[in-house]
Amino acid sequence: MDPIVLILGMAAITFAIRYSLFAWPDLRFPPLVKQGLHYVPTAVLTAIVVPGMLLPDGRHWALAWDNAYLLAGLATVLIAALTRHLLATIAGGLACFFLLRWAFGQLPL
């Protein structure tokens, strides 16, 4: 299929979904839908991050002690749970990741 057609199709669908909230401002969701929508950000973030931690090369599982992605991800989850502070989580996770990559000799320098 032509990539231009795919891009235009995705743009049209995205526009229609977002415009629908403006077209019908009095739209109300049932409580069950509201409850389900509450978990969408967590599910989407998990679906993006976890494959990067477990499959850093995109093909092979990396469940080893020298997987800086996995160890830094686990450390970041721990920092987030302990501090509940977004900036501390980001800074701590990045620091752990780069320190682990440096310690394992994986930095491309």
Protein Blocks (a to p, Z undefined) as FASTA:
>chain_A
ZZklmmmmmmmmmmmmmmmmmmmmmbccdfklmmmmmmmmmmmmmmmmmmmmmmmnomac
cddfklmklmmmmmmmmmmmmnopaklmmmmmmmmmmmmmmmnopacZZ
